[in-house]
């Protein structure tokens, strides 16, 4: 189950654009630190980090590209109906 969520994402501080994608948290950290050192990030290097599955990541990318939506609108958690919550 742990291997299902194997895509690590760094998103800009405003949660709009995907900045970096990696297969491990260490690789993602190195990318972010290198960008901070090179003064390539806005907002003083503040980013939001996420971990997701490969399938979810591909769906997020497709929706962002096709509908020109920001990350925070596409990556919202599903809203479950009240009856589903009671059963869980």
Secondary structure by P-SEA (a helix, b strand, c coil): ccccccbbbbbcccccccccccccaaaaaaaaaaaaaaccccccbbbbbbbbcaaaaaaaaaaaaacccccccccccccccaaaaaac
